[in-house]
Amino acid sequence: MTTSSIRIFLGGAIAAVAGLMLTWDTTVGNVLYVITYLTLCTMAWLAVRRIPPGPDRRPWQLAAAAPALWLTGDIIELVYYYLGAVPPVGVADAFWLAGYPVLAVALTMMARRRAPNNLRGAVLDGLTLTAAAALASWQYLILPYLDSGLGLAETIVPPLYPVASVVLLAAVLFIALSPGDRGAPTRLMVGAVGLYLTIDVAYNVLPLFLDYALVSRIGPLILLGNAMIIAACLHENRAELTSPGHRVRLLHPARVVFLGLALLATPVLSIFQGNAVAGLIAATICTGFVLTRFTIAVREQEKAQALLAYQARHDTLTGLANRAVLTDELERRSGPVAVLYLDLDGFKEVNDSHGHEAGDMVLATVAERLSAAVRSTDLVVRLGGDEFVLFCPNLPEAEAIRLAERVLVYVSQPIPFRDETLDIGVSVGIAAYGPDDTADDHDVLRNADMAMYEAKKLGRGRWVMAGATE
């Protein structure tokens, strides 16, 4: 469905919900409520069937199952109501409560699929906020029931709803805080769950100020949440909820504010309610999440800085050191050194005939062969293009010549590419300096470069010593 179709569908759902709220708690209203609910559940499953079988469909199946479970609980309660009986505690509740973890699992699966291996920050931030919400639920919604003196079922079942809501809150926060695209499907899914949680809070808080008969009229709003989930499933961009996104998630200032409020909530609630133990536990949990999040963020920053430092001094294609590293080594040299300047023979022809993919493979292969030809104390550098330099400290002239001859053999070996072999050669210029030589750093490299051009003039696959002709 396009965005305009989604708006029309949601507009119709809003109108239907408004009508149901006006006729709520009447026979006509109840019948229309069940019919509308059944229609939406059917639409949800039809929308899921449009998704190709596979991992992407499973979260949507669970998202469609949750409203079906809630509808089953509503029907059970209505049947008892029209039979003139009071449903036993826990019969309809079993279906109502089951919908929460089912939807929470669906959201968690979506979060894992949209941010693979990149969900730790969202999980820690989500759990920090959830811990504060759990403390508020414990003090305001759960403890009053535990101290009510009612029967076992009446004491246990009602507190399960705040617990279920906290679980669902954690799951939707994983989606809301995870990296990835933030299009209409994501906003619809987060908005639907946010509406469900708002309804739950309203059912627990508003009766303290308003008549319950008036508060119960918000019941049909759950249908609007169901419609939003259907709209997300039918949206043309629904894959953003189950596929890795391309957007880098930045730390929005609002996120910092919410995390700060979560940390502040635990001591504030403890002061007003006088429950120091619960406050201490919640504060400890929140602090643990925040410290873990901080540690991970610092380590990620250190890794990013180390990667940038590495990339600044290494060639991205071959992994060899670059010109900056060579310049540093030349400036630090304090003894004898041999520098071999290499330029590949036939590289342009390979690029022109076989494309840049073949050229890149040739460069990577040559880099490996050069690294295998030198000592562990030598430095292999890619200057750019098809030019390489071997910086060899404490290497006598005779050894430098033997290294050049070894390089000629290593590099000239055929390179397999698809169903062909690529023939590459190399021309080498050598500049060797003893302990008493005082050549300038730039002269060392320039002399090796000039010797390489002399080798080029003599033909493919040759070496030339600076200051002499082979």
FIDO-360483 format. One line per 4 residues: their letters; for each residue x, y, z of C-alpha. Coordinates in steps of 0.02 Angstrom, whole numbers, always signed. Each point is the difference from the previous one (the first is absolute). Layout:
<atoms>
a) X Y Z  ...
</atoms>
This chain:
<atoms>
mtts) +0 +0 +0  +57 +176 -38  +7 +139 +128  -164 +75 -62
siri) -89 -169 +13  +69 -21 +176  -71 +168 +50  -172 -43 -69
flgg) +3 -167 +92  +51 +79 +165  -128 +138 -24  -136 -131 -16
aiaa) +66 -89 +155  -5 +162 +100  -180 +31 -54  -50 -177 +47
vagl) +84 +13 +170  -86 +166 +34  -169 -78 -39  +35 -148 +113
mltw) +49 +114 +143  -168 +88 -14  -97 -164 +2  +113 -86 +126
dttv) -72 -120 +128  -162 -23 -99  -55 -156 -91  +17 +85 -169
gnvl) +169 +69 +49  +61 -170 +61  -55 -87 -160  +81 +133 -109
yvit) +157 -10 +106  +18 -187 -24  -38 +13 -188  +127 +139 -22
yltl) +129 -93 +103  -26 -160 -101  +15 +98 -161  +165 +77 +54
ctma) +70 -168 +58  -48 -77 -168  +82 +145 -91  +156 -23 +105
wlav) +18 -183 -49  -36 +39 -183  +135 +133 +7  +123 -126 +73
rrip) -40 -124 -140  +59 +129 -126  +175 -10 +72  +107 -137 -81
pgpd) +33 -149 +114  +160 +13 +98  +79 +87 +149  -75 +170 -45
rrpw) -176 -70 +18  +18 -73 +175  +0 +164 +98  -156 +57 -93
qlaa) -86 -165 +39  +29 +30 +185  -55 +182 -17  -163 -61 -76
aapa) -22 -135 +133  +2 +124 +145  -164 +91 -48  -80 -169 -35
lwlt) +40 -53 +178  -70 +161 +71  -159 -21 -103  -21 -176 +68
gdii) +7 +69 +177  -130 +133 -43  -118 -129 -75  +15 -111 +154
elvy) -44 +147 +113  -149 +50 -110  -67 -178 -1  +3 -5 +190
yylg) -78 +174 +5  -149 -46 -109  -21 -164 +94  -19 +103 +157
avpp) +151 -77 +82  +163 +70 +64  +151 -79 -88  +123 -83 +118
vgva) +158 +99 +27  +133 -56 -121  -108 -75 -138  -7 +150 -117
dafw) +158 +70 +81  +101 -146 -65  -31 +56 -180  +18 +185 +39
lagy) +166 -26 +88  +66 -121 -132  -11 +135 -134  +132 +108 +86
pvla) +149 -119 -7  -50 -57 -175  +6 +179 -64  +159 +32 +101
valt) +86 -147 -84  -55 +65 -171  +74 +172 +36  +162 -75 +66
mmar) +18 -107 -156  -25 +156 -107  +129 +97 +99  +128 -141 -18
rrap) -30 -11 -188  +7 +187 -31  +159 +25 +102  +101 -162 -6
nnlr) +152 +6 +114  -40 +182 +36  -135 -10 +132  +96 +10 +163
gavl) -19 +187 +21  -187 -6 -33  -23 -147 +121  +96 +84 +141
dglt) -89 +167 -23  -167 -89 -13  +30 -101 +157  +53 +157 +94
ltaa) -166 +84 -42  -94 -161 +34  +78 -18 +173  -69 +171 +49
aala) -171 -47 -69  +7 -165 +94  +33 +90 +164  -148 +116 -29
swqy) -110 -148 -44  +56 -93 +156  -38 +142 +118  -160 +67 -78
lilp) -81 -149 -87  +65 -162 +74  +23 +32 +187  -179 +63 +25
ylds) -67 -167 -63  +122 -102 +104  -57 +93 +156  -186 -7 -43
glgl) -40 -156 +101  -98 -78 -145  +2 -182 -51  +150 -80 -81
aeti) -62 +17 -180  -62 +179 +26  +169 +44 +78  +111 -80 -132
vppl) -87 +28 -167  -22 +191 -1  +185 +36 +37  +47 -107 -149
ypva) -65 +135 -117  +128 +131 +54  +134 -133 -14  -57 -42 -176
svvl) -5 +184 -45  +179 +23 +61  +56 -146 -108  -88 +75 -151
laav) +77 +171 +39  +175 -75 -3  -33 -83 -168  -68 +157 -84
lfia) +148 +101 +67  +117 -123 -87  -86 +48 -163  -10 +186 +37
lspg) +182 +17 +54  +82 -121 -123  +95 +60 -154  -92 -7 -165
drga) -121 +93 -111  -139 +99 +83  -138 -4 -129  -188 -16 +16
ptrl) -2 -188 +43  +115 +27 +149  -100 +149 +61  -162 -97 -19
mvga) +65 -150 +97  +73 +105 +140  -158 +107 +4  -112 -154 +12
vgly) +94 -72 +148  +9 +172 +80  -189 +10 -14  -21 -171 +80
ltid) +109 +51 +147  -90 +167 +18  -167 -91 +10  +70 -115 +135
vayn) +62 +148 +103  -164 +91 -24  -101 -149 +62  +105 -1 +160
vlpl) +15 +187 +32  -159 +85 -65  -121 -94 +116  +83 +94 +143
fldy) -72 +161 -72  -146 -50 -113  -147 -120 +4  +51 -172 -65
alvs) -147 -5 -121  +71 +154 -85  +178 -68 +3  -55 -163 -80
rigp) -50 +93 -157  +183 +7 -51  -7 -188 -30  -31 +13 -189
lill) +163 +95 -18  +87 -168 -3  -76 -25 -173  +93 +153 -61
gnam) +163 -80 +59  -46 -159 -94  -35 +103 -156  +171 +84 +15
iiaa) +86 -170 +6  -97 -55 -155  +49 +162 -87  +183 -30 +42
clhe) -11 -177 -69  -86 +57 -160  +116 +149 -28  +111 -11 -153
nrae) +154 +34 +109  -40 -127 +137  +169 -85 -31  +84 +139 +100
ltsp) -63 -87 +158  +80 -167 -43  +152 +48 -104  +163 +89 +45
ghrv) -17 +187 -25  +122 +117 -85  -20 +146 +119  +130 +25 +136
rllh) -90 +30 +164  +67 +155 +87  -22 +38 +184  -150 +115 +0
parv) -5 +127 +145  -173 -63 +48  +75 -172 +31  +122 +73 +125
vflg) -142 +94 +87  -106 -158 +16  +147 -99 +69  +33 +139 +126
lall) -182 -2 +54  +8 -189 +18  +149 +15 +118  -85 +139 +96
atpv) -164 -94 +15  +65 -134 +117  +57 +114 +143  -151 +115 -21
lsif) -124 -143 +10  +92 -72 +149  -11 +166 +93  -186 +23 -30
qgna) -49 -180 +29  +125 -40 +136  +46 -167 -80  +188 +12 +15
vagl) +34 -183 -43  -94 +4 -166  +79 +168 -42  +174 -64 +39
iaat) -26 -154 -108  -67 +103 -146  +138 +129 +18  +132 -138 +1
ictg) -75 -79 -156  -12 +166 -92  +177 +47 +49  +65 -168 -58
fvlt) -83 +22 -170  +66 +178 -17  +178 -48 +49  -3 -146 -120
rfti) -66 +114 -137  +136 +127 +39  +136 -133 -4  -60 -67 -167
avre) -11 +176 -72  +178 +40 +56  +68 -162 -73  -92 +29 -164
qeka) +74 +175 -5  +174 -69 +32  -23 -129 -138  -61 +135 -120
qall) +149 +111 +40  +120 -147 -21  -81 -42 -167  +16 +180 -60
ayqa) +181 +4 +54  +33 -163 -92  -89 +59 -157  +100 +161 +1
rhdt) +163 -99 -9  -49 -149 -107  -61 -34 -175  -183 -53 +0
ltgl) +16 -125 -143  +159 -94 +47  +17 +38 +185  +180 +55 -27
anra) +76 +153 +80  -21 +162 -98  +112 +148 -43  -24 +80 +173
vltd) +76 -153 +85  +144 -4 -124  +37 +184 +29  +9 -31 +188
eler) +117 -148 -22  +114 +99 -115  +10 +142 +125  +40 -120 +142
rsgp) +134 -100 -91  +167 +6 +89  +102 -137 -84  +23 -92 -164
vavl) -156 -22 -104  -53 -65 -169  -154 +67 -90  -76 -94 -147
yldl) -121 +99 -109  -117 -114 -100  -114 +36 -147  -105 -140 -77
dgfk) +22 -45 -183  -158 -33 -100  -120 +60 +134  -87 +127 -113
evnd) -32 -134 -129  -82 -110 +132  -113 +142 +55  -47 +43 -179
shgh) -33 -180 -52  -79 -75 +155  -66 +147 +100  +37 +73 +170
eagd) -52 -158 +92  +146 -91 -79  +113 +148 +36  -47 +1 +183
mvla) +32 -186 +13  +172 +22 -80  +46 +136 +125  -59 -104 +148
tvae) +95 -153 -64  +160 +99 -29  -14 +72 +175  -8 -176 +72
rlsa) +149 -57 -103  +105 +149 +49  -41 -28 +184  +57 -181 -19
avrs) +163 +52 -85  +66 +119 +135  +62 -22 +177  -111 +31 +151
tdlv) +96 +161 +36  -30 +71 -175  -143 +113 -48  -108 -26 -156
vrlg) -85 +160 -59  -126 +37 -136  +25 +177 -59  -152 -1 -113
gdef) -51 -70 -168  +119 -143 -42  +151 +70 +91  +74 -86 +153
vlfc) +151 +32 +112  +99 -121 +107  +88 +87 +145  +134 -116 +68
pnlp) +106 +63 +146  +174 -76 +26  -4 -88 -168  +169 +0 -92
eaea) +6 +40 -185  +33 -181 -49  -150 -60 +100  -105 +138 -78
irla) +43 -66 -173  -48 -177 +51  -164 +66 +69  -34 +90 -165
ervl) +32 -160 -98  -115 -97 +117  -135 +132 -23  +15 -14 -190
vyvs) -34 -187 +13  -141 +12 +128  -97 +137 -89  +16 -74 -175
qpip) -90 -161 +47  -168 -13 -93  -153 +59 +94  -161 -101 -28
frde) -154 +104 -36  -163 -90 -38  +42 -116 -147  +158 +93 -51
tldi) +173 +42 +66  +69 +174 +13  +184 +33 -38  +79 +141 +99
gvsv) +181 +52 +14  +91 +131 +102  +141 +125 -22  +107 +35 +154
giaa) +111 +146 +45  +119 -23 +147  +80 +132 +110  +117 -75 +132
ygpd) +92 +104 +130  +132 -53 +125  +24 +65 +178  +111 +143 -58
dtad) -113 +64 -138  -89 +163 +39  -130 +7 -138  -154 +103 +34
dhdv) -161 -96 +33  -79 +68 -158  +157 -43 -100  -11 -182 +54
lrna) -175 -21 -70  +33 +110 -152  +157 -97 -46  -93 -165 +12
dmam) -139 +74 -107  +123 +58 -134  +83 -171 +0  -169 -80 -28
yeak) -29 +108 -154  +170 -56 -65  -56 -180 +24  -160 +39 -99
klgr) +105 +65 -145  +100 -162 -4  -157 -106 -18  -123 -100 +104
grwv) +54 -95 +155  +165 +85 +44  +83 +85 +146  +123 +145 +2
maga) +110 +61 +142  -1 +189 +24  +157 +76 -73  +36 -150 -112
te) -75 -90 -148  -17 -190 -3
</atoms>
